[in-house]
C-alpha cells in the first residue's frame, strides 16, 4: 500500500512540471568597447580588429547597435 501511494505521488501525469525561466543577462553584463580621441590611431591594428570583432558580435547577439552610455 505504501508503495502504491509513493508511486502515485511521483507520476508525471499528476505532477505539473515547474515552468523554466531563462534570463539572458549577457547584454547587460557585457557591453561594447569604446575608444576615445585618437586611440584608434595609436593602438595596434590587431587590437583595433579585436575591438571591432567584439563590438560586431555584441551587435549581432544583442540585436541593437552599440551606443555609448550617457552618464
C-alpha positions in Angstrom: 0.0 0.0 0.0 2.8 2.4 0.9 4.5 1.7 -2.5 1.3 2.5 -4.3 1.0 5.9 -2.6 4.6 6.8 -3.3 4.3 5.9 -7.0 1.1 7.8 -7.4 2.6 11.0 -6.0 5.6 10.8 -8.3 3.6 10.1 -11.5 4.4 12.5 -14.3 0.7 12.6 -15.2 -0.3 14.0 -11.8 2.7 16.3 -11.2 2.9 19.5 -13.1 6.4 20.5 -14.1 7.7 23.9 -12.8 8.0 26.4 -15.6 11.6 27.2 -16.5 12.5 30.8 -16.8 15.7 31.6 -18.7 17.2 35.1 -18.3 20.0 36.1 -20.6 21.9 38.8 -19.0 24.9 38.9 -21.4 23.7 42.2 -23.0 23.5 43.8 -19.6 26.8 42.4 -18.1 28.9 43.0 -21.2 29.0 46.0 -23.4 30.7 47.3 -26.5 34.3 48.6 -26.2 34.6 52.3 -27.0 37.7 54.2 -27.9 38.3 57.9 -27.3 40.0 60.6 -29.2 42.9 59.3 -31.3 43.0 55.9 -29.6 42.3 54.0 -32.8 45.3 55.6 -34.5 47.6 55.0 -31.5 46.8 51.4 -30.7 48.0 48.3 -32.6 45.9 47.3 -35.7 45.3 43.8 -34.2 43.8 45.5 -31.1 41.5 47.6 -33.3 40.4 44.5 -35.2 39.7 42.6 -31.9 37.6 45.6 -30.6 35.7 45.7 -33.9 35.1 41.9 -33.7 33.9 42.2 -30.1 31.5 45.1 -31.0 30.2 43.3 -34.1 29.5 40.2 -32.0 27.7 42.3 -29.4 25.6 43.9 -32.1 24.7 40.6 -33.6 23.8 38.9 -30.3 22.0 41.7 -28.6 20.1 42.9 -31.6 20.8 46.6 -31.2 23.6 48.8 -32.4 26.4 49.8 -30.0 25.7 53.1 -28.4 27.9 54.9 -25.8 26.4 55.2 -22.4 25.3 58.6 -21.1 26.5 59.4 -17.6 
